Amino acid sequence: MKNKMMWYVSIVFIFSYTWQYLIYKTGATESVLFPFLMWFPGLIAIAFLIFSRKGFRNIGWGMKKWKFIFPAILVPLLLSIGLMYIIKMLGWGEQTEKLFVFNNNMFEQIKFGLILGNHPQSISFFIFNMVVSHLLFLIVGSILTLGEELGWRGYLQEKLLRKYGIIKGLVVLGAIWGYWHFPIILMGYNFPSQPILGAFILMPLGTIFLGMFLGWIYLRSRSIWMPALAHTSINLFSGFLYGMTMYENEIYRQLVWIIAWGLIAIFCVFSLKKNKPQLWQEMES
């Protein structure tokens, strides 16, 4: 199993780093090749599963524990909103512009894209527009994040948990996931003001905490769709809300974001330790 894990991680890194070089040569973080980077862990996992004849059944394609849709979507959303106001309260940043202007029971101006349009609209239509738009964004985004989640959570996670235990296994997986981003972080992605610090320390630390949340939701739901949806929620809501805020110092936002996810990770760790016997039994089934 150890050799298989090392081969998988090595091949994923070789192909992904090569792709990131092509990303660098074709516009860096603005390259049209960038989104497809997320598919490499999943595609290589599929190849390993086919050659080993393990099949895909144990990955978890069902939605029996559908209630985990709520933490998958709401935890990243509420955390992002909360952090935006905390940063503003601390005086570390200001909102660049109002997200919408509400007047006379109508939303007169809307500063973000919605599927059914940004024209002036009633409260009821705006709510419907928001729900439809974000559901579609989440579904489309999950097609991309499924590539990562199929590889990291669906294929590699169980192997690392069996080797190192639940907590240490999630830490190792989070570090692997973080350093998989290494070249793209050096190009300025996620940490534009601190690319070196971001690539070596901040991104791996953040992915360890995020990985604990995604690992928790995958272990509890036994469905690969839940971490894919949660991963999309993190990307969508963090990027959207932080993009509407101007920061006095970018490093403040980065550190607050990592600390906040660290607190979420602590909850996930306690939950996993509490349910450890049940989790191992489900992994064996």
Summary of the structure (lengths in Angstrom):
residues: 285
radius of gyration: 19.7
end to end distance: 18.7
largest distance: 65.5
contacts: 899
relative contact order: 0.15
helix: 75%
strand: 6%
